[in-house]
Amino acid sequence: MTRAERKLQHIQHALAIEQAHDHGLDDIQFVHQSIPEISIDEVSLNTRIGELTLSSPIIINAMTGGGGAQTTEINRSLAMVARECQLPIAVGSQMAALKNCNEVKTYQIIRKENPTGIVFANLGSEATVEEAKLAVEMLEANALQIHLNVIQELTMPEGDRDFRGVLTRLEEMATQLEVPIIIKEVGFGISRETVVKILNAGVSIIDVGGYGGTNFARIENKRRDIELSFFNNWGIPTAASLVEVTLQAPLVSVISSGGLRNSLDIAKSISLGASATSFAGYFLKLLSTKGEDSLINEINMLKSNLKVIMTALGVTSISQLQKAPIIISGKTHHWLHERGIDTRLYSLRKSFK
């Protein structure tokens, strides 16, 4: 099977498999503020990840590329949406284009349709520094995502089985590339132990990619003759991963992804320490079923509703929302308790002004 055929299979299965939505964000509840003392007109959605300034905390995350004409059209539509809504956008892994120059255009369409927007290049952790430089150059990218997908590779029939040398390559990229590096999990979450390794490699932006969204173990199992079913429920839920990462590395810019569905999920993610949030499967399904205009309307609604939530909480900025008092219950509370984390750090916050 060619890489292009595999890319198309991934899209088909991603659209067909329902997300479990077991991301843990339903375990988070805001402490109501009866006297917010602000106007919705005062609320700003501007935020920063690393050295990049974003007009809102919403990112179109990595989805596809390298699958011929079909992926070209998907990326064209996503780029037009990103341009219209002024959102950063990431491409899928560019290794297909580095292996086959005919696939380059399936990625470059994003920069062509979105010439002044923020674009993230994307490669796996097996990539070399030279490959990373080529990926960034291909898109005139503003940052490079390096995705961690051990479980996907182990489940993939033709996947990698050797994961040595990742940290050395990350260190080289962090020192030799002129754009920020974003470490991104692909749906299995990042632990605080992993954060220590990432920080030592010199990376300062992390996308937690938690369990609860697109499940690449289930996708790859659909492609196997004999399933590795024990990986289908493997991973750290998004909410728990956010806490592990942000407490271990409070100076790192954190992106929340993994099953987010609405503005409340965005607000809860930020209250757990994220500076931005990203959507992939949810946006892809909406685009494929209802088209570009519907996706643009949904994104505008996400922004509008996030402002409403922030007004109810009496916060006018993303940095204030990061300090809003919350109650953590259920499985997320149990996970954090077992990991030695006192959730009262969040419920007893005194001031977020």
Order of alpha helices (4+ residues) and beta strands (2+ residues): alpha-beta-beta-beta-beta-alpha-beta-alpha-alpha-beta-alpha-beta-alpha-alpha-beta-alpha-beta-alpha-alpha-beta-alpha-beta-alpha-alpha-alpha-beta-alpha-alpha
